[in-house]
Amino acid sequence: MALHCCNLVLGALVADTFTESWAWYIPSWLFMAGNGINIAVAVVAGLLQLAVGYFAAVGFLQSHDSITLMQYDNRPQLIRAGIVVPWLAGSLLVVALKWPELSRNEGLHFLTLGLLLLPMALHSANEPFELTIPASKRTQVAWGLLALTLLAAGAWRLALSPGVAF
């Protein structure tokens, strides 16, 4: 959730600079000094995202309950299962829920999340510690939470598909 919140602020500044919409208006209005300042703010936001992603790797590794996956030899599988697949699956799920109305700007927001996740994956792959939990456990899928998430996403789609008038 923290990474999504970071992407909502910093990633929006990066993505929206390309399309000159949404969050692009914030530095444009604050500085009123042309597009150069907006681009500089977007570059700084992108660099901050890279730094946050790099430093989030330790927390990512410590949040796992499987010492087997955290072992250095199994780290690629952990990165695929804990970073890459959720990013792609979550992005595809949101795209499926918003499909006809998905804008290019929203698609760029999915990509800017990569500015957080790619440094986190690279640093996780090279982080030397393995013993961050006391005992080995088998990793399990939380089927109840997965079903609840899919049910909530379906309800969200059904409730909002005709649109909501204000």
Sequence and secondary structure as in RCSB ss.txt:
>XXXX:A:sequence
MALHCCNLVLGALVADTFTESWAWYIPSWLFMAGNGINIAVAVVAGLLQLAVGYFAAVGFLQSHDSITLMQYDNR
PQLIRAGIVVPWLAGSLLVVALKWPELSRNEGLHFLTLGLLLLPMALHSANEPFELTIPASKRTQVAWGLLALTL
LAAGAWRLALSPGVAF
>XXXX:A:secstr
 HHHHHIIIIIHHHHHHHHT GGGHHHHHHH S HHHHHHHHHHHHHHHHHHHHHHHHHHHHT S HHHHSGGGH
HHHHIIIIIHHHHHHHHHHHHHHGGG  HHHHHHHHHTHHHHHHHHHHHHH      SSS       HHHHHHHH
HHHHHHHHHHTT    
